[in-house]
Amino acid sequence: MKHKTDLVFIVREALDHAWEGWNLPPEWEERAKEYCRAVNIVVSGGFNPKRIRRFEQLGVPADSYA
């Protein structure tokens, strides 16, 4: 992991595809996919306006900052 932002991308990717490892009937797959993609990511730890702008400029898939 080169940057702290990488972790957020890794988490988003894992969440978006988590449903693929679940043993679901085919008729539940679309709903499971939507559920996983709807999970929000909150990042925390020393966020100030400058750091938030940096994350936003990089397109980091964070939904909120704490």
C-alpha positions in Angstrom: 0.0 0.0 0.0 1.7 3.2 -1.2 -0.7 5.8 0.2 -3.3 5.9 3.0 -5.9 6.5 0.3 -5.2 3.1 -1.2 -6.9 1.4 1.8 -10.2 3.2 1.0 -10.1 2.0 -2.6 -9.3 -1.6 -1.4 -12.2 -1.5 1.1 -14.7 -0.2 -1.6 -13.6 -2.9 -4.0 -14.0 -5.6 -1.4 -17.4 -4.3 -0.3 -18.7 -4.0 -3.9 -17.8 -7.6 -4.6 -18.5 -9.2 -1.2 -21.8 -10.7 -2.4 -19.9 -12.8 -5.0 -18.6 -15.0 -2.2 -22.0 -15.6 -0.6 -24.0 -18.7 -1.4 -27.1 -17.1 -2.7 -29.9 -18.2 -4.9 -29.7 -16.5 -8.3 -32.9 -14.4 -7.6 -31.2 -12.8 -4.6 -27.9 -11.8 -6.4 -29.1 -8.4 -7.7 -30.4 -7.4 -4.3 -27.2 -8.5 -2.6 -25.1 -6.5 -5.1 -27.2 -3.4 -4.4 -26.8 -3.9 -0.7 -23.0 -4.1 -0.9 -22.7 -1.1 -3.1 -24.9 0.9 -0.7 -22.6 0.5 2.3 -21.0 3.8 3.1 -17.4 4.3 4.0 -16.5 6.8 6.7 -12.9 7.8 7.0 -11.4 9.3 10.2 -8.2 10.4 11.7 -6.9 14.0 11.4 -9.2 15.2 8.7 -9.3 18.9 8.0 -10.5 20.9 5.0 -7.2 20.5 3.2 -7.0 16.7 3.6 -10.7 16.3 2.7 -10.0 18.3 -0.5 -7.1 16.1 -1.3 -9.2 12.9 -0.9 -11.9 14.5 -3.1 -9.4 15.5 -5.8 -8.0 11.9 -5.9 -11.6 10.5 -6.2 -11.2 8.5 -3.0 -14.5 6.6 -2.5 -15.2 8.0 1.0 -18.8 8.9 1.8 -18.0 11.0 4.9 -15.2 12.2 7.0 -14.8 12.2 10.8 
